[in-house]
Amino acid sequence: MMKTQTETFRGYGKLFGMNAQTAVECRFPDAQTVLSAHVSADLAGAEAGNGEARYFGRAHVSIVYEDGDKRVCRAEKGVEFSALARDERLVPAQALRAQIAVENVSVRKEGASIFVTALLGADIAVFGEQSFDYLAGGDLVCRREPVAFYTAHLADGTTEVEDDFEAERIGDILQHAETVHITAVGCSAGMLKAEGEVFLGILAMRGDDLVSLERLIPFAIDIPSEAAQAGCRAQVAVRVPEVNLTADADEEKGRCRIRATLVLRAQGVISEQVTVDGVTDAFSRTNRVKLAYSENGSEGTGETLQFSERVSGKAALSSGLDFSDTLQAVTLQRAEANLVRGENGMRAEGVALATLLVRGADGSRRGIEMSLPFSVPVQAENADVDVIACGMNARQKEEGSIDAEATLKFTLTERLKSAARLVSAAEEGDAVPENDCAVSVYVPRAGDGLWELAKRLNKTPEEVMESNPDLEFPIREGQRVVIYRKRSI
């Protein structure tokens, strides 16, 4: 009876990913003309159940608008949301890492009210126990290969950053928006650290004009984790759930000091590479063997790459304008991109977006959505793309046309994947007829390696090389293999 030895690999990692969408809506009475609408969403939690994932949080909706007397006003509301994403692989023991993004914002007028609707997209990563059985040895000749698997360790952290800066005197702060750019992620003994910048955009009044202010606020977050070690790779997502802005005016100097306090929350995933000495093929010298295989894969995090790019071109506009319009401010700057393979390699292709605020000849204001497409070469094959737009400006050189520029800041995080086909079990079959010749000469197949040759001859690789020390692999056309067998008297 053939004996086999089986071992079990146990780890923790990303099992699969899923996407979902939900919509939120807010009603604003008595608003006449909406100049800009901004929606931010903060995820409070995500839970796995049997066949479904529930995620929930709060969306914050703010609008800047003109009333019936053409006065610029602001209004804001919060709305709770809760949604389900279904997948039969989900079970309560799993942990969810969800990122929420505002994918689209639409504004419509019904009667005397304005309705703002936002489509929220959830990108959900599902983490849990990973285990599989694999053949480790026994009464078999085994081909062993080191196979890399990636395990994950989850870590969370919170910090608060403050910043203050001077600007030309402004009146009321009407609206603000924040986007986060990660510049560095690293691990040391017991600590996961992320560094980056928050791009803060502020829309305010200055006299009777609308103005936009921009600020890049650096931050660093230290997240304690027992799994963090020097050399570990990690990925961190940071969001800004709370912002407090104040402005103190100095009437004599015509300046003001703006103070910003931001709460930052981070979710980190530390990736650890584990090597398994697995069996990828096996045979028996005495019996035919039927092998069973298991397909096993895992995902990990590789290196990160940061770079900036200045892009420019003609912007697409949601409505027309002419030389009678005065450009006042560019607000709600943002960007989105995906990796695309082109004829000359990989590129990050996407669009920089913003709201252009203009004032007409009659004194009325309106907002125009503008988009600037871009395509940037990148040195990455398989990576997550994070991009923010800042320093965006617009000029009307030709009537009805906007020339736009923007600075894009990219972070590319390499996605690593491992896949292995390992022998999980072996079933003994019929006996192999014994060759009783003292010496046999074989003509092998050209291109065979040592393992393929040994398996065909039903000998261990060591026995093949002992009889044929001058063999070179892969086998060349015309080579001969001699096998000596001891005869017992």
C-alpha positions in Angstrom: 0.0 0.0 0.0 1.5 3.3 -1.1 1.9 5.9 1.7 1.6 9.6 1.2 2.1 12.6 3.4 -0.2 15.7 3.2 0.2 19.1 4.8 -2.2 22.0 5.1 -1.3 25.7 4.4 -3.2 28.2 6.5 -3.0 31.9 6.0 -5.1 35.1 5.9 -5.5 37.2 2.8 -7.6 38.8 0.1 -10.1 36.3 -1.2 -11.9 38.3 -3.9 -13.2 41.8 -4.7 -16.6 43.1 -5.6 -18.2 46.4 -6.6 -21.6 47.9 -5.8 -23.5 51.2 -6.2 -26.1 53.1 -4.4 -27.7 56.5 -4.8 -28.4 59.3 -2.3 -30.5 62.4 -2.9 -31.0 65.8 -1.1 -33.7 68.4 -1.6 -32.9 72.1 -1.2 -35.9 74.4 -1.3 -35.8 78.0 -2.6 -32.5 77.7 -4.6 -32.8 79.3 -8.0 -29.5 78.7 -9.9 -27.0 76.2 -8.6 -23.4 77.3 -9.3 -21.6 74.3 -7.8 -22.6 71.1 -6.1 -20.3 68.9 -4.1 -20.9 65.5 -2.5 -18.5 63.7 -0.2 -19.2 60.3 1.4 -17.7 58.7 4.5 -18.0 55.0 5.1 -18.9 54.2 8.7 -18.6 50.4 8.4 -19.0 47.3 6.2 -20.1 43.9 7.4 -20.2 40.5 5.8 -23.2 38.2 6.1 -24.4 35.0 4.4 -24.2 35.8 0.7 -24.3 39.6 1.2 -22.2 42.6 2.3 -23.8 45.6 4.0 -22.0 48.9 3.9 -23.2 52.1 5.5 -22.2 55.7 6.1 -23.1 59.3 5.7 -23.0 61.6 2.6 -22.5 65.3 2.9 -24.0 67.5 0.2 -23.3 71.2 -0.3 -24.4 73.6 -2.9 -23.5 77.2 -3.8 -26.4 78.9 -5.6 -27.9 82.3 -6.5 -31.3 83.2 -5.0 -34.0 85.3 -6.6 -32.1 88.5 -6.0 -28.9 87.1 -7.5 -27.2 86.9 -4.1 -24.7 84.1 -3.7 -25.8 81.7 -1.0 -24.7 78.3 0.3 -26.5 75.3 1.8 -25.5 71.9 3.0 -27.2 68.7 4.3 -26.2 65.3 5.4 -27.9 62.1 4.5 -27.4 58.5 5.8 -27.0 55.7 3.4 -27.0 51.9 3.7 -26.7 49.4 0.9 -26.2 45.7 0.1 -23.8 43.9 -2.2 -24.6 40.3 -2.9 -22.2 37.4 -3.6 -22.7 33.7 -2.6 -19.1 33.5 -1.4 -19.7 35.9 1.5 -19.8 34.5 5.0 -19.9 36.4 8.4 -16.4 35.3 9.4 -14.9 37.4 6.6 -13.6 41.0 7.0 -14.4 43.7 4.5 -12.3 46.6 3.3 -14.5 49.1 1.4 -13.6 52.3 -0.3 -16.5 54.7 -1.3 -16.3 57.1 -4.2 -18.7 59.7 -5.6 -19.0 58.5 -9.2 -21.5 61.1 -10.5 -23.4 64.1 -9.2 -26.5 65.4 -11.0 -28.7 68.5 -10.2 -32.3 69.0 -11.3 -34.9 71.6 -10.6 -38.4 70.7 -9.7 -40.8 73.5 -8.9 -39.2 75.8 -6.3 -36.7 73.1 -5.1 -33.3 71.8 -6.2 -32.6 68.1 -6.0 -29.0 66.9 -5.9 -28.4 63.2 -6.6 -25.1 61.4 -6.2 -24.2 57.9 -7.3 -21.8 56.3 -4.8 -19.6 53.4 -5.9 -18.2 51.0 -3.4 -15.0 49.0 -4.1 -15.1 46.1 -1.6 -12.1 43.8 -0.9 -13.0 40.6 1.0 -10.4 39.1 3.4 -10.5 35.8 5.3 -8.8 32.6 6.1 -7.0 30.9 3.2 -6.2 27.2 3.5 -5.5 24.3 1.1 -4.0 20.8 1.4 -0.9 19.8 -0.6 1.2 16.7 -1.0 4.4 16.9 1.1 6.0 13.5 0.4 5.6 9.7 1.0 6.4 6.7 -1.1 6.6 8.8 -4.3 9.3 10.5 -6.4 8.3 14.2 -6.1 9.2 17.3 -7.9 9.3 20.1 -5.3 9.2 23.8 -6.1 9.2 26.8 -3.8 5.8 28.6 -4.4 5.2 32.1 -3.1 1.9 33.0 -1.5 0.8 36.4 -0.1 -0.8 36.8 3.2 -2.4 40.0 4.5 -2.6 41.8 7.9 -5.1 44.6 8.4 -4.4 47.8 10.3 -6.3 51.0 11.0 -5.3 54.4 12.3 -6.5 58.0 12.9 -4.7 61.3 13.2 -5.4 65.0 13.1 -3.5 67.6 11.1 -3.6 71.4 11.4 -2.5 74.0 8.9 -2.8 77.8 8.7 -1.9 80.2 5.9 -2.4 83.8 4.9 -4.4 84.9 1.9 -5.8 88.1 0.4 -8.9 89.1 2.5 -12.0 87.0 1.7 -15.6 87.1 3.0 -17.7 84.1 3.5 -16.3 80.6 2.9 -18.9 79.0 0.6 -17.6 75.5 -0.1 -14.6 73.2 0.4 -13.4 69.9 -1.0 -10.5 67.6 -0.1 -8.7 64.9 -2.0 -5.9 62.8 -0.6 -2.6 61.9 -2.3 -0.4 59.2 -0.8 3.3 59.8 -1.3 5.0 57.1 0.7 4.1 53.9 2.6 6.6 52.0 4.7 6.9 49.5 7.5 9.3 49.3 10.4 9.3 47.0 13.5 5.7 47.2 14.8 4.7 50.3 12.8 3.0 51.0 9.4 3.6 54.5 8.3 1.9 56.5 5.5 2.8 60.0 4.3 1.0 62.2 1.8 -0.8 65.4 1.1 -4.3 66.6 1.3 -5.3 69.0 -1.5 -7.7 71.5 0.1 -9.8 73.6 -2.3 -11.8 76.5 -0.9 -14.5 78.5 -2.7 -15.1 81.9 -1.1 -16.5 85.4 -1.7 -14.2 88.4 -2.2 -16.3 91.5 -2.4 -18.8 90.6 -5.1 -16.6 88.1 -6.8 -16.1 84.3 -6.4 -12.6 83.2 -5.7 -10.9 79.8 -5.3 -8.0 79.1 -2.9 -5.8 76.0 -2.9 -3.6 74.4 -0.3 -1.5 71.3 -0.1 -1.3 70.1 3.5 1.3 67.4 4.3 0.5 64.6 6.7 2.0 61.5 8.3 0.1 58.6 10.0 1.7 56.0 12.2 -0.4 52.8 12.6 0.7 50.3 15.2 0.8 46.7 13.9 2.5 43.6 15.2 2.7 42.3 11.6 4.7 45.3 10.4 8.4 44.6 9.8 11.1 46.4 7.9 10.9 45.4 4.2 7.2 44.6 4.3 5.1 46.0 1.5 1.8 47.7 2.3 -1.1 49.7 0.8 -2.9 52.5 2.7 -6.1 54.4 1.9 -6.8 57.7 3.7 -10.0 59.6 3.9 -11.0 62.9 5.5 -14.2 62.5 7.4 -14.1 65.8 9.3 -12.9 69.3 8.4 -13.0 72.6 10.3 -12.2 75.9 8.6 -12.0 79.4 10.2 -10.9 82.7 8.7 -9.7 85.7 10.7 -9.6 89.0 8.8 -7.1 91.7 9.2 -8.9 94.8 8.0 -5.9 97.1 8.1 -3.6 94.8 6.0 -6.4 93.5 3.8 -5.4 90.0 4.6 -6.9 87.0 6.4 -5.5 83.9 8.1 -7.2 80.7 7.3 -6.9 77.8 9.8 -7.8 74.2 8.8 -8.1 71.2 11.1 -8.6 67.9 9.4 -9.3 64.4 10.8 -7.7 61.7 8.8 -8.6 58.0 9.0 -6.4 55.3 7.4 -7.0 51.7 6.4 -3.9 49.7 5.7 -3.2 46.2 4.4 0.3 44.8 5.1 1.4 42.2 2.6 3.7 39.3 3.6 5.2 36.8 1.3 5.3 33.2 2.5 7.1 30.4 0.6 5.6 26.9 0.5 7.7 23.9 -0.6 5.0 22.3 -2.7 4.9 19.2 -4.9 4.0 20.1 -8.5 4.4 16.6 -9.9 5.0 13.0 -8.7 5.2 9.4 -9.7 5.7 6.0 -8.2 8.5 3.6 -9.2 6.3 0.6 -8.6 2.8 1.6 -9.5 0.9 3.9 -11.8 -0.4 6.9 -9.9 -3.4 9.2 -10.4 -2.8 12.6 -9.2 -5.3 15.2 -8.0 -4.3 18.9 -8.2 -5.5 22.1 -6.5 -5.3 25.6 -8.0 -4.3 28.2 -5.5 -3.8 31.9 -5.9 -3.2 35.0 -3.8 -2.7 38.8 -4.1 -0.1 41.0 -2.6 1.2 44.6 -2.7 4.4 45.5 -4.5 6.4 48.7 -5.0 4.9 52.2 -5.3 5.8 54.9 -7.8 5.0 58.6 -7.6 5.2 61.2 -10.3 3.6 64.5 -11.4 2.6 65.6 -14.8 1.4 68.9 -16.2 -1.3 68.5 -18.8 -3.1 71.0 -21.0 -5.5 71.2 -23.8 -9.0 72.1 -24.9 -11.6 71.4 -22.2 -15.0 69.9 -22.9 -17.8 72.1 -21.4 -21.3 71.2 -20.2 -22.7 74.5 -21.6 -21.5 77.3 -23.9 -19.9 80.7 -23.1 -18.7 83.7 -25.0 -16.5 86.8 -24.5 -19.2 88.6 -22.6 -18.7 86.1 -19.8 -16.0 86.7 -17.1 -14.2 83.7 -15.7 -14.1 84.0 -11.9 -13.0 80.7 -10.3 -12.1 77.1 -10.9 -13.4 74.9 -8.1 -14.0 71.2 -7.1 -10.9 70.0 -8.9 -10.5 66.2 -9.2 -9.2 63.5 -11.5 -9.7 59.9 -12.4 -7.6 57.5 -14.4 -7.1 53.8 -15.5 -4.2 51.9 -16.9 -4.5 51.1 -20.6 -2.1 49.2 -22.8 -1.2 51.1 -26.0 1.0 50.6 -29.0 4.0 52.2 -27.1 3.4 50.6 -23.7 1.3 51.3 -20.7 -0.5 54.7 -20.2 -2.6 56.3 -17.5 -5.7 57.6 -19.3 -8.4 59.6 -17.7 -9.9 63.0 -17.2 -9.3 66.1 -15.0 -12.6 67.6 -13.9 -13.6 70.9 -12.3 -16.4 73.4 -12.1 -15.8 76.7 -13.9 -17.7 79.7 -12.4 -18.5 82.5 -14.7 -20.3 85.8 -14.5 -22.4 87.1 -17.4 -22.8 90.6 -18.8 -26.1 91.0 -16.9 -24.3 90.2 -13.6 -25.8 86.7 -13.1 -23.5 83.8 -12.3 -23.5 80.2 -13.5 -21.4 77.1 -13.2 -20.0 75.1 -16.1 -18.7 71.6 -15.7 -15.4 71.2 -17.7 -13.3 68.1 -18.3 -9.8 67.9 -19.6 -8.8 64.4 -21.0 -5.2 63.2 -20.6 -3.0 60.2 -21.5 0.3 59.9 -19.7 2.9 57.1 -20.2 3.7 55.1 -17.1 6.2 52.5 -16.1 3.8 49.9 -14.7 2.1 46.8 -15.9 -0.4 45.8 -13.2 -1.1 48.5 -10.6 -3.7 50.5 -8.8 -3.8 54.1 -9.9 -4.4 57.0 -7.6 -4.5 60.5 -9.1 -5.4 64.0 -7.9 -5.7 67.2 -9.9 -4.5 70.5 -8.5 -3.4 73.9 -9.8 -6.1 73.8 -12.5 -6.7 77.0 -14.5 -8.8 78.0 -17.5 -8.5 80.8 -20.1 -10.8 81.8 -23.0 -8.4 82.5 -25.8 -11.0 81.9 -28.5 -14.7 82.7 -28.0 -16.6 79.8 -26.7 -13.5 77.7 -26.1 -11.6 77.0 -22.9 -7.9 76.2 -22.7 -7.3 74.4 -19.5 -4.2 73.3 -17.5 -3.8 71.0 -14.5 -1.1 69.4 -12.4 -1.7 65.7 -11.9 -0.1 63.8 -9.0 0.0 60.0 -9.5 0.7 57.1 -7.2 0.9 53.7 -8.8 0.8 50.7 -6.4 2.0 47.4 -8.0 -0.4 44.5 -7.7 1.3 41.2 -7.2 -0.4 37.9 -7.9 0.7 34.3 -7.3 -0.8 31.2 -8.8 0.3 27.6 -8.3 -1.0 24.2 -9.3 0.0 21.8 -6.5 -0.5 18.1 -6.1 -3.1 17.7 -3.4 -3.6 13.8 -3.4 -2.3 10.7 -5.1 -4.2 7.4 -5.8 -2.3 4.2 -6.3 -3.0 2.2 -9.5 -1.8 -0.9 -11.3 1.7 -2.1 -10.9 4.3 -1.0 -13.4 5.9 -3.9 -15.3 9.5 -4.3 -14.2 12.3 -4.1 -16.8 14.8 -6.9 -16.0 17.4 -5.8 -18.6 20.8 -5.0 -17.1 21.4 -2.1 -19.5 18.9 -0.1 -21.5 19.6 2.7 -24.0 16.9 5.3 -24.6 16.5 8.0 -27.2 14.8 10.9 -25.3 12.7 13.6 -26.7 14.5 16.8 -27.7 13.7 19.6 -25.3 13.0 17.4 -22.3 14.2 18.5 -18.9 15.7 16.2 -16.2 12.4 15.7 -14.4 10.4 14.8 -17.6 13.1 12.3 -18.6 13.3 10.7 -15.1 9.5 10.4 -15.0 9.4 8.7 -18.4 12.2 6.3 -17.4 10.6 5.7 -14.0 13.8 6.6 -12.2 14.7 9.3 -9.8 16.6 12.3 -11.3 19.6 11.3 -9.2 19.7 7.8 -10.7 19.5 9.2 -14.3 22.4 11.6 -13.7 24.4 8.9 -11.9 24.3 6.8 -15.1 24.7 9.8 -17.5 26.8 12.5 -15.8 27.5 14.2 -19.2 23.8 14.9 -20.0 22.9 18.5 -20.7 19.4 19.9 -20.4 17.2 20.6 -22.1 17.9 17.4 -24.2 19.4 18.0 -27.6 18.4 16.0 -30.8 20.3 12.8 -31.0 21.4 12.4 -27.4 21.3 8.9 -25.9 20.5 7.9 -22.3 21.9 4.7 -20.7 20.2 3.1 -17.7 22.1 0.4 -15.7 20.2 -1.9 -13.5 21.7 -4.1 -10.8 21.0 -7.8 -11.1 20.6 -9.8 -8.0 21.9 -13.4 -8.1 
